[in-house]
Amino acid sequence: MKHPEFPLVDDLIYLNHAAVAPWPKRTSAAVIQFAEQNCQFGSHYYLDWLKKENEIRRQLQALLNAPSANDIALVKNTSEALSFVAFGLPWQAGDNIVSSNEEFPSNRLPWQALAERGVEFREADLHSAQTPEDALFALVDGNTRLLTISSIQFASGLRMDLERIGEFCRQRDILFCIDAIQSLGAVQFDVQAYHADFVMADGHKWLFGPEGLGVFYTNPAARDRLKLSQYGWHMMKDTHNYENLPWEIHPGARRFECGSPNMLGIHALSASLSLLLETGMPTVEALVLERSDYLRDAISANDELILLSQRHSTLKSGIVNFKHRHIDNEVLYKHLQKNGVVCALRGGGIRFSPHFYNTLAELDRALALATAISG
């Protein structure tokens, strides 16, 4: 039975939340209502829009377990936030950054671009040590200034022990940056437990939001270490005092928002977040992991399929990667897409990423289609 918030067309099985998720029904309604209000009243209700802007900061604060809504900045995307960090810190020639060799380009290119400043970007093979965390730690030395990692790897679904990494960094005065795009909305997240300095994520994956709006968390001490690269009216301390002379930089994370906010995106993402918060992230996580466990077990028991993701691990994610024993990945991917299974071609196989509303019957149908293909 379909979830009332996800009236997807019949015969479509949506297993691609690690890429771009469908909107909940309430999100579509929020966008339509906002558009109609603009059409009929223009900006007459702008003060209400500002209330919505404050509301989404509180919602994101809750999802991240941030100490304050003032620690939340609304950004265009993960890449923008990562660039704020990469080009805001006072690097010196000889410094190094430790990461992994499995990162999405967003968490690789900004750091590699620092090579011209003499900063080395070190990529750990996460499978080269007893644990992925140990592989990262092995590359750390006295010149390591920052460790940056995806909370969950986009292709394999490998989930990192963020508490362990955060404690390691805290003890050595190393900045800790987390690309949380594959975690937020799928599993519970806690910036305080992780001793995180910087966390960023887009809204269009597990959070069910539109593209073009993301979150950037900074703790106050780390925030003050970043030199600003963008300036505008919205990042002032007294934001709506347009004659503010002299002016001051906003003391909170809003300093990273230089101009007019994406009000349409804010209304949409806020509606999506309300669904997750009403459901409760403990419930969402339990359902997501139940579905990914179901897929892993079924794939492992299927003679025609090979599980690429780890089956037995302490920390689990909503991403499951597999391949067919006899059929090329590209052929299988096209077959699944043609038959209404929305998925992705990633990490040397097919990536399924179910959310809490997907039914086990849908997963069975998707696996049946993957198995039924003939060479």
N, C-alpha and C positions, 0 to 999 in steps of 0.2 A: 504493500500500500504506500502510495506516495506521501511524502511529508507535505503538509499544506503550504509551507513556505517555499517549496521548490516544485512548482507545476511544470516541470520539464516535459517536452513533447514525448508522446508515447514511443516506445522502442529505442529511446536514447538512454544510455547508461553513462553517467558522467563520472569519470575516474581520473580527472586531470586538475585537481585542486592545488597541486604543487606548481601549476603553470598559471592559468587564469580561471577563476571560479565563476560559476553562474551567480547572479544576484538573487537574494531572497525576494519573495513577493513584496515584503514591506519596503525594501530598498527601491524597487521599481516605483512603488506608490509614492515614496518620499520625493523621488526625482520629478515625477509627474506633478505632484502638488507644488513643489518649489518652482517648476517651470510655469505653471498656471498662475501662481502668485506674481511672478515677475511679469508675465504677460499682462495681467490685469492691474497691478499696483506698482510696478517698478520696484524701487527700493524703499517704499513706504514702511515696510516692516523690518528695516535693517537692524533695529535694536533687538528684534527677535532672532535675527541671524547671528548676532554677536553672542546671544545666550546659547545658541546651538554650537558655536565655536568653543565656548567655555565647557559645554557639556561633553564634547568629543574628547577634550583634553582629560576630563575626569574619567571617561570610559577607558581611554588608553592607559591612564595611570593605574586603573584597576587591573587591566590585563597584564601589565608589566610589574605590578606591585611596586610602583615607583613611590618614593617618599612624598612627592608633591606633584601636583599638576603643573607647577612651574618648571618641572624638569622635562616637560614634553614640548617638543617642537613639531609643527606640521610641515612636512617637506614634500617635494614633488615625488621623490622616489628614494629607494635605498642607495642608488649610486650617488645622488646629490649629498646625502648625509655622510657617506663614506668619504667623499671628496672634501667635505668640510673638515673632517678629521685629518685626512692625509695632508692637506695643504694648509691646515691651521696650526699644526704643531711646529715648534721651533727645532727643526732637525739640524744635526751637525754631520759633516762628512765622517763616515766610519760607523754611524748608527746602523742598526739592523732591525728588521721587522720579521717576526716568525709567524708563519701561516701553514697551510697545507697545499698539496698538489691536486686537491679535488674541488677547489673553490670555483663558484660561478664567476664569470669575468668581472662582475660588479665589485667583488671583494678581492680582486687581483690587480686590475688595471690601474686604479689610483695609486697603489703602493709601488707598482713597477715604474710608474711615471716619476717617482722620486729618485730614480737612479742618477739623473743628471745632477742631483744635489749630493751624490756620494752615499746614498742610503741603500743598503742591501735588503732585498726581499727574499727571505728564505722559505722554501716550500718543503714541508715534511711529507714523507711517504707515511700515511697514517697506518699502514700495515707493516711497517718496518720494525716495530717494537712490540712488547707484550700487550700494550694498550695504545689506542690512538693518542691519548694524552701524553704518554711517555715519549712517543715519536715527536711530538711538538717540543716537549721539555728538552729533548736531546740537542735541539738546535739553539737553545737559549745560552747566551754568554753575557759577559759584563757590558757589552755594547747593545744589548737588546733593549729597545725603548718601548716596544708595543707588541702585543700578541693579538692577532685578529683571526677569527675563525667563524665559520657558519655553525650555528647551533645544531643544525641537521644538514647533512650534505645533500644537495639537490638531486644528484643522480642515483646514488646508492641508498640513501635514506639513513646513513650512519649518523647516530645521535651522540653528541659529545657530552662528557661529564663536565658541565659548566661550573659546578660548585668546586670541583677539584682544580680546574684550570684557574678559576678566579682566586682561590686561596693561594695557589702557586705564584700568581702574578702579584698579589697583595704583599706577600712576604718579601718579594724582590723589588718592589716599587716599579713594576712594569705595568704600563697601561693595558687594559683589557677591553677589546672591541669585539662585539658580537653582531654578526649578520643573522638576524632572527626571523628572516622571511619565511622559512619552512617550519617555524615553531608557533608563532603567534596565530591563534585561532584554531590550532590543532592540539597543542599540548599546553599544560600550565607553564608559566614563566615567572621568574622572580629575580629582578635585577639586583635586589639587596642581597639575597642568598648567594648570588654569583659574584658579588663585589665588582659588578660591571661598571666601567667608566663610560662606555659608549655602546648604545644598542640602536639598531635601525631595522626597519622592515617596511615593505610596501603593503598596501591594503587589498590588492587584487587577487591574492591567492587564498589561503585558508581563512582570511578575515571576510571574504565574500564581498569586498568593496570594489569600487571602480579603479581603473588605472589612473595614475596621475596624482595620487595622494598617499603619503606614507608617514611614518612616525620616526622621530629621532629623539632618543633619550640620552641625557648627559647628567652625570652627577655634578654637583656644584664645583668641586675642586678641579675635576677634569675639564669642565666647561670653561673655566677661567684660564686654562692653558691654551685655548684655541684662539688664534688671531682671526678676526672676521675678514671675509673676502667679499661680502655683499652688504650694501647699505641701502636703507630706504625707510619710509615713514613708519612701517609696521614694527620695526625692531627698536623703536625708541621706548624708553621707560614710561613716558607719559604719551602713550600711543596716539590718543585722539586729541591732543593739544597741538594743533597744526602750526601754531605760532611759537612753538616751544624753542626759545632761544635763551641761553644755550641749551643743547639737548644732551641727554645721557642714554647710553646703551641699556636696553632692558636687562635687569639683573638675572632673569631666568632664561630658559631655553628659547623663548620667543625672539631672542637676539638673532637667531638663525633664519627668521622669517622676514625677509627684507621688504616685501611689498604686499599687495592685496591678496587676501587668502582665497583659496579655491572653495568658494561657498557652495557651489553645486556638489563638488566632491565631498565636502564636509557633511552636508545633509544626507548624502547617499551612504557614506561610510558609517556615520553615526547610527543610521537605521540598521545596518548590518551588524554592527557591534552590539546593538541592543538585543539581537537574537542570541548571540553567543553568551552575553552576560545573563540573560533571562534563563537560558538553558543551564548555565553554570559550567565553567571550564573543567571542573573535575568530571562532570558528566560527559562533556564533549570529548575530553581526552580518553576516557574509558571506552566510549563508543568508537572513536577513531582507531584506537589500538586493538580493540576487539575485531574490527574489520580487517586491519592489516595483518593481524595474527591469523585470521581465518584464511586470507589469501596465501600467506606464507606456508601454512600447513597444507592447504589444498595443492599448491604448486609442488611442494616437496613430495607429495604422494602421487603426483601425476607422472606417468612414465614418459609423456611427450614433452614435458616442460622442465626447465632447469632454473632453479631459484638462484639469483645473483646476489640479492640482499642477504645480510646475515639473518639466520633463523632464530638462533638462541643468543640473546644479548640482554644485559641488565636494563639498558635504556633502549626503548623502542620508539619508532616514528610511524607516521602514516604513509610512508613511501615504500613501495614494493617493486623491485626490479627483477625481471626474469627474461628468459629467451626460450625459443622452441629448439628441440634437439635436431630437427631436420629442415626447418624453414628459416630462410633469411629474415633478419629483423625488419628490414624495410618492407618485405612482402607481407609479413605478419601484421606490421603496423597499418599498412594500407587496407588489409583485410578487416581488421578490427574497426578502423575508422569508417569504412564503407558499410559495415553492419551496425553502426550506431554506438560503438564503444569509444568514447572520447578519452584518449590516453596520450602518452608522449613517447618519443624515441629518444632514450637517454641512457648513458652509462653502459653502452654495449648491449642494450636489451630494450625491453618494453617496460615503461614505468606506469604503474597503477598508483593512484593516490586518492583513495576514497575518503569522504568526510562522514560526519556522524549521522547524516540523514540517509546515506546509502543503505539499501537493504541487502541481506545475505543472499536473497534470491537474485538480485542484480549481479552480485559477484559471481554466483554460480553460472549465470548466463554468459558473462564475459569470459570466464574460464572455459566454458563449453565451446564458445566461438574460437578461442585461441587454440583449443585442442583439435577442433573439427577440421581445420584447414589441412589441405593435402598439397603435397609438393608437385 
